[in-house]
Amino acid sequence: MRDVAIDGCFAVDDLIDDRYKVKELVKGGMSSIYRVEDVILGKSFAVKTVKSAGGPESDLLAFEREYEALQKLSHANIVPLIGAGKTS
């Protein structure tokens, strides 16, 4: 398994940060969503990676705005936000 994916994309069975095993992938226009399993906890999560659009600074700003908005949401039909961070 690869720890770091080529061109920023992960494939099924890749291991992200030595902890999250990719089970499924859905690609969109601006991001990719992965269904992953935490190999330590044995729980499933969604991981979103953002594709670069306007350069690193504008991409980071957009992601931070999305993160801040998602922290405020709580609804039975919305997946809760567990955390955010960077991976190499």
N, C-alpha and C positions, 0 to 999 in steps of 0.2 A: 504494500500500500504506500501511496505517496503522502508525505506530510505537507508538501507545498505543491499546488497544482500549476501546470503550465498555463500561461495566459490568464490566470486568475479564476479559472473555472475548475470545478471539482467534478469527479465522475462517481458513479455508484461504486461503493466499497472503499472509496478514498477515506482517509482518516484526517480530520481537521483538528489541528492543535493537539494531536495525540489523544483526543478524547471523544470526538464526535464522528461516528461512522455514517457516511452518506448512504441513505437507503433509496432516495428518490429525488429527482430534479425536475423543476419547472422553470423554464427560461422565459423571461419577459423582455420588453424593449429596453428598460433601464436597469433591471436587476435580475438576479436568479434566486429562486427560493429552493432550499434543500430540506427534505425531511431527513433528519438525522437521529441516530440513537446515541445517547450518552453511554459510553462503554463502562463507565464507573457506576452510574446510578441505574442504568437499565431503562431509562425513560426516553420517550421520543420528544423531539423539539423541532421547530422550524428555524433554519438559519438563512438569513438574507444577505446576499453580497450585492454591492452596488457597482455598476459599470461606470467607468470614467466618462463623463460627458463634457464638462467645462473646465477640466483641470483639477488637480488635487485639492486646492483651497475651496473652490466652489462646490465640489463633490462632498467634501467634509462638512461644509456649512449646511448643505441640503440634508445630509444624513442626520446631522445634529438637530435640525428643525423637526424632522420626522420622528426622531427618537423622543424629543421633548413632547410632541403632540401625542404619541402613543402611550407615554407614561400616564397621561391624564385620562385615558379611556378605560372603561370597565363595563363590559357587557358580555352576556352569555354566548353571543355569536362572534366575539372577537377574541382571537388568541392573545393571552396576556404577554406583555413584554417582560422577559426574564433578565435581559442584560444586553449590553452592546460593547463592542471592542474591535480591535484590529488583529488580523492574523497575517503572518508573513507568507 
